[in-house]
Amino acid sequence: MMFFIVYRCQPATRNENFTDCRMLTPYCTMSLNIPNLERNKPLAPFTTYKIGGLSDFFVEVHTIDALIQALLEVRHKAMPFFLLGCGANILITDKGFRGLVIHNVANKVTFSEGERVVAESGAIVADLLDQCCSRGLSGFEHFVGIPSTVGGAMWQNLHFLSPDRKRTIFIESIVQTSRILTEEGQCCTVGVDYFQFDYDKSILQKRKDIVLDVTFRLSAKQKAEIQAIMNANMAWRNAKQLH
Ligand SMILES: Cc1cc2nc3c(=O)[nH]c(=O)nc-3n(C[C@H](O)[C@H](O)[C@H](O)COP(=O)(O)OP(=O)(O)OC[C@H]3O[C@@H](n4cnc5c(N)ncnc54)[C@H](O)[C@@H]3O)c2cc1C
């Protein structure tokens, strides 16, 4: 597991009283042309560890268009932003985040021929797994029990041990293509090689590209076989207290 602390952008001041720190932030007085924008949003409920202060601005996006609109606006205004999935791999300080937090809940999932599924980046991996299992599509079962959105999974190349526990299975093994918004602001489709995946690594940690959706290539398998892998992985995770 990797943790990334969302630091506040302001340097520490003599008086660490939270109200005083907030008065110093340069972003409070700015405006953003983003629908359903909230201010001073507590971030703790949005992370696994339930800690963290306020975000100057916060928006929950339910569609990829809304995600793109928010990203283009915040980049246009040169305001710091943070894209939040399930919040399973981040820690937020009590001082919160100075700028905009975008909570990505765009989660449309489309199954197509050739055992392919296109999932928006806010889709929850556990939900995808359930849908795939009921269709007899194999690939996601290795990641059972791991809290993650599709976007978060791409960011760190989600992984777990193979059923024989002798190797690691990475999400990259089922990624075919992905639609991204590049840090230069272009929407384009890239292949799996673009991400330079490695253990706990992807290009998303080097470039400010944003994953919009991902096309996964799965394989047909008996539901019972998929379920057996899920059961074995959950038993292993529970035994190791990985929850
Ligand atoms: C109990 C527990 C067990 C875990 N077990 C495992 C495990 O077995 N294997 C494993 O690999 N990990 C594991 N993790 C780590 C965690 O589940 C993964 O890192 C997961 O992929 C995080 O996804 P998220 O949606 O919560 O991302 P977040 O924590 O919300 O964000 C993580 C990073 O991804 C970036 N990001 C999110 N969406 C996008 C996007 N659309 N485009 C670009 N960047 C994006 C965020 O900006 C942030 O930098 C575990 C975590 C917990 C709490």
The ligand as a Gaussian input file, in Angstrom:
#p B3LYP/6-31G(d) Opt

LIG

0 1
 C       -7.444000      -1.956000       3.530000
 C       -6.696000      -1.680000       2.262000
 C       -6.197000      -2.738000       1.532000
 C       -5.483000      -2.508000       0.352000
 N       -5.006000      -3.567000      -0.358000
 C       -4.361000      -3.348000      -1.522000
 C       -3.890000      -4.454000      -2.309000
 O       -4.043000      -5.622000      -1.970000
 N       -3.276000      -4.178000      -3.481000
 C       -3.085000      -2.897000      -3.921000
 O       -2.541000      -2.710000      -5.017000
 N       -3.508000      -1.812000      -3.192000
 C       -4.135000      -2.024000      -2.014000
 N       -4.565000      -0.952000      -1.273000
 C       -4.331000       0.408000      -1.747000
 C       -5.546000       1.020000      -2.480000
 O       -6.658000       0.182000      -2.401000
 C       -5.204000       1.262000      -3.942000
 O       -4.126000       2.148000      -4.042000
 C       -6.366000       1.829000      -4.756000
 O       -6.055000       1.685000      -6.124000
 C       -6.659000       3.281000      -4.440000
 O       -7.751000       3.677000      -5.248000
 P       -8.649000       4.917000      -4.841000
 O       -9.775000       5.017000      -5.813000
 O       -9.003000       4.848000      -3.405000
 O       -7.638000       6.125000      -5.078000
 P       -7.364000       7.369000      -4.099000
 O       -6.751000       6.884000      -2.821000
 O       -8.580000       8.214000      -3.989000
 O       -6.264000       8.144000      -4.948000
 C       -4.978000       7.577000      -5.110000
 C       -4.240000       8.339000      -6.219000
 O       -4.837000       8.055000      -7.481000
 C       -5.093000       9.262000      -8.165000
 N       -6.243000       9.074000      -9.046000
 C       -7.486000       8.679000      -8.696000
 N       -8.281000       8.639000      -9.769000
 C       -7.538000       9.012000     -10.831000
 C       -7.791000       9.192000     -12.223000
 N       -9.016000       8.986000     -12.734000
 N       -6.790000       9.613000     -13.024000
 C       -5.551000       9.852000     -12.509000
 N       -5.227000       9.711000     -11.204000
 C       -6.220000       9.295000     -10.372000
 C       -5.391000      10.250000      -7.043000
 O       -5.295000      11.597000      -7.477000
 C       -4.328000       9.861000      -6.035000
 O       -3.093000      10.434000      -6.357000
 C       -5.275000      -1.168000      -0.091000
 C       -5.796000      -0.097000       0.662000
 C       -6.491000      -0.341000       1.825000
 C       -7.041000       0.819000       2.604000

